[in-house]
């Protein structure tokens, strides 16, 4: 059958893949599979909710005209359907034509691949009952409530359903799509998706994801943040006379030393050295000056709590910017550790404040990474 979306009006024996789009799509989650499939010779059809719309990505990198809409498109005409994440799935799920299109694809045993928040569309279509799947951590409970067996893994395959969690999983996610469709890219070796030690970041970069420079920059930002945090918590531990606080602060220092070591090892694998970031030195001098005038534990706890809150958000933001599975896994572990420490310090703070209004945390440094 001749495709209505074909640019030259002729039929093709290539695989036909639909990528769904709405405003607010996570740019890399659209770009990486789109570019890889194009390189592999697939006919990629971008489906939106209306034709007179130029869809914009969440990060401002994507500006995409649709080839068609989910209203007139038929799942039977495609070999696969891809659902990227970001804010787009929340809009897609309110479009009953888009929901029906994906329902038909699943029913016809087409390959359906969803990443990050993409499974929200599967939830809306009642398509996760009894299925094993993954997705962005924030929608884990939603997926489980929809009947899914949620697994926190970079790639989960259940029959014709393929899911991943975040931009960092995109090289594996996209490789799995290509492999399932029997596609290859000239002069590009596709590793086995079970090989988690493969140089996946290179494929991410080749397909329009984060570059080596992006990854190295993010690692250096994280190292600078953890080095500052290490020095700050060493200062807090020395200043407090409370043995319980000192023990917690020292444990936080130990965790930050481990984070720095992992980040440095990752940096060396890229053949890079740590860049010196002088901004933190001025902030540290300000902190030391403040500690000379204040010594009460409640004030120290407020400062410590603010630093940990900044660290959680910074690490989250850095993790979600990259399409390198290994580096994002390090950031993920860091975020979990820092969040646990944040709760510990918050509990100590609550236990030590007098009755009355609770004052907000006081971070000693500004945000190092923009949260998206």
Beta strands, then each sheet from edge to edge (+ up, - down):
strand 1: 16-20
strand 2: 43-48
strand 3: 54-56
strand 4: 63-65
strand 5: 68-69
strand 6: 80-83
strand 7: 111-115
strand 8: 132-133
strand 9: 149-150
strand 10: 156-158
strand 11: 161-164
sheet 1: 5+ 2+ 1+ 6+ 7+ 11+ 10-
sheet 2: 3+ 4-
sheet 3: 8+ 9+
end
